[in-house]
Amino acid sequence: MSNLALRVLTAVVALPLVGALVVWREPLGFGVLVLVVAALALTEYVNLTLTAASRRLRVSVVVVGVGLAAALYLRPELALVWVLAAVVAASTAVLLEPGDLTAAGARLGLAGFGVVYLGALPASLALLHRDAAHGAVWVCAAIAVTFGNDTGAYFAGRALGRHKLYPAISPAKTVEGAVGGLAAGLGILLAGHATLAPMMTIADCLLIAGPAAVLGPVGDLVESMIKRSAGAKDSGKLLPGHGGMLDRIDALLFVSAWVYVYVVHLR
């Protein structure tokens, strides 16, 4: 099967499960899904970046990151406390097993970044689902605009791509693809506004799609930079056609954080 066919098949299998948990009236189901996804992505992350570290340290980073996500979900009003505690815990874990001291500083930075990157950012999607009015609609909007951006950029880049966006990190991305991604993401949100989600205004569509067209590619490029520094093509092999879990959610992590801030705190 071609890579595109595998991607479509994986999406056909996975999306109904995700959709069912999003629309389920019990928000805890989606919250648990987010924690599982965070754990899988963190496992891939530590296996990419902390290859020289002990298994105990890698497991510690995963546990601390998932713990941060759970704490933020349960008591978001104590967010600063949880982030500080997570950074201290990750730093202590590295301090107890520093390994080669010439690389200990880099290991410390990677552990601390991973805990926040894949602990705090995934929690924003679960909090958006639980705490925002019409939370399921906004979660669907965040997922739809991210995947629409990705798909639009893929096809526009293949058909029209001439100018490289960031060839040092991701040679396949083009400026034309980025514009196509913006158009596709905005089109999906406007279609949702006109049909299934009238409570989402045109201004909402613009204020979500515009930043998402920037933040999605930034999230993708950050993950690509991590993989390139590790000499890996994919973060894992969990999802056929997509690579690992981190490959699939890299853009969504950044987009969902913006949608949460916009809907819950700015709208």
N, C-alpha and C positions, 0 to 999 in steps of 0.2 A: 504494500500500500504506500501511496505517496505520503509525504509529511503532512500536506494539507488535509488529505483524507483521514489520517490518524487524528489530527487536531479536531476535525469536525466530529468524528466518532466519539472521542473522549468527551467532548462538550455535550453531545447528545446523551451520554450516560450520566455525566456528573451534574449537569444543570438542573434536571428535575429534582434531584435530592436537595441541592442548594435552594432551589425555588420553594420547595415544600417547607423547609425550615425557616425561610424568610417570611412566608405568609402565615405560618403557624402562630396562633395567638399566644402561645407560651414562649416568651422571648429567651428563656433559658436554653432551649434547644439550639437556637442559632448561636448563643453565647458559647456553648460547649463546642460547636463546630469551629468557631473562631479559635478557641484554645487549641484544638487538635491541629488545625492548620498552622498555627504559630509554632507548635511543637515540631511538626514535620519540617517547616521552613528553617527553624533554628538548628535542627539536626543537620540539615544540608549545609547551612552556613558554617557551622563549626567544623564539619568535615572538609569544607573548602579552605577555610582560613586558618584553622588551628591543627593542621595535620601533624605538626611536630609535638603537640602537647599531649599529655596523658589522656587516657579515656576518661578518667575521673574529672579532669578539668573540663573536658568537652561536655560531659553530662551535667556538671555543675552550672555551666553557662546556659544550657537548655532549661534546666530546672528554674534558675533565677529568672530567665526571660519569660517563661510561661507563668511563673509566680507573679511577675510584674503585671502581665496582661490580666490575670485573674483578680489581682488586688485593685487595679484600675477599674475593672468592670464592677466589682462589689462595692467599692467606696471611691468613686471618682473625685469626690471633693477633697480627698487626701492625696491627690496626684503627685504633688511635689514631694511629700513624705515617701511615697512608694518609689519614685524615681531615684531619690537620694539613697534609699535603702538598697535598691537593686544595684546601683553603681558601686556602693560600698561592698556589697556581697560579692559581686563579680571581681572587684579589685582584690578582695581578700582571698578569693579562690585562686587567683593568679599568684598572689604573694606566697601562698602556702606551697605552690608547685611552680616556681619560676622557670625551671628548666635552664636552658642555656641563657645566661644573664645578658649576653649581647643581643638577644632577640626578645628579652623579657618585656621591654617597653612596647614593642610592636604587638606582642601577645596581649598585653594589658589593654592597649587601645582597641584591638579587635574584639576582645571579650566585652568591654564596656559598650562599644558601638553596637555589637550584635544584640545585647540585652535590650537596649533602647529601640533599635531598628525593628526588631522582630518581637518585642514585648509590648512597647507602647503603641506603635503604629497599628497593628492589627486590632488592638482594643478599641480604637476609634470607630471601627465599623460596627462592633458589637454594641457600643454605647449609642451610636446613631440609631440602631435598630430598636433599642429599648427605651431611650430617653426622649427622642424627638417625636412630636406629633406626626402621625402617619409615617412612623419610622420605617416600616417595610417598603413604602414607596421610595423613600430617600435612599435606602440601601440598594434597591433595584436600579435607581437612577445612577448611583455611584458605579455599580457593576456594569450597567449598560453603556455609560459614557466611556468607561475605561476600555471595555472590549470593542466598542464601536470605533474608538480612536485607534486602537491597535489594528483592527481589521481594515479600516479605511486607509491607514498609513501603509499597510502591507500591499493592498491592491493599487493604490495611487502611486506608491513607490515603484512597483513593478512596471506599471504602465507608463508613468511620466517621469520617474526619478532621474534627475541629471546632476543635481548639486548635492554633494555629501553633507550630511548634518554634523557628524562627529566621527570621521573615519578612523581616528586613532583608537576609539573604543568600540564602535559598532559600524563597520564599513557598509552595511546594507541600508542604514537609515539615510533618508534624503530629506531635503527641505520640502520638496513636492509631496512626499509622503506625509510629512507633518501637517501640511495644509489640508491634505485629503483626510487625515485623521480628525482634524478640527471640524471639518465639514460633516463627516460621518457622525461624530459624537453629538454635535449640535442638532443634526437632523433627527437622530434617535430621540433626543430629549424633547424636541418640538413635536414629534409624532406622539410621544407619551403624553405630553400636555394636551394635545388635541383629542386623544382617545381615552386613555385609561387613568390619567392623573391630572384632572383639571385644576386641582389645588396647587399644582406646580405652575407658576406664572412664566410668562415669556422672559421676564427679567431673571427669574431663577435659572431658566435654561441657559441664558447667556452667561450668568455669573458662575455657573458650574462648568459649562463646556469650555469657556475660555481658559480659566486656570487649569482645568484638567488636560487641555491640549499641551500645556507646558509641563505640568507636574507628572503626567503619565510618562512621557519620554525621559524626564529626569530620573524617575524611579527605575525605569528600564536601563538607562545608561549607568546608574549607580551599581545595579546588580551585574551588568556586563563588565564594569570595571573590576568588581570583586572576582568574577570568574576569570577574567584575563590575567589578573595578578596571580591567580592560582593555577593558570594554565589549563582551565577546563572549558569545555564547550557548553555544557549544561550543568545546572546545580544538582541534578539527580536524574533518575529514570522512572520516577513514580508515575508520571502521566504520559502515556504514549503520544508522541507527536508534539508534546509541549516541553518535555524534559522533566525537571523536578517541580515541587510545589513552589519553591521560590521563583522559578522561571515564570510561573503562571500568575503570581500575585505581586510581582515587583512593581508594576505600574499602579495597581490598585491600592497598595499601601500608601502611596503619596496622595493619590486622588481621594481616597476615603477620609484621610486626615483633613483635607481641605473641606470636603462636603460636611463633615462633622462640625468643624469650626463655623462654617457658613450657616448651616441650618440651625444649630443649637445656640450659637452665640452671636451671630451677626444678622440673621434674617429678621 
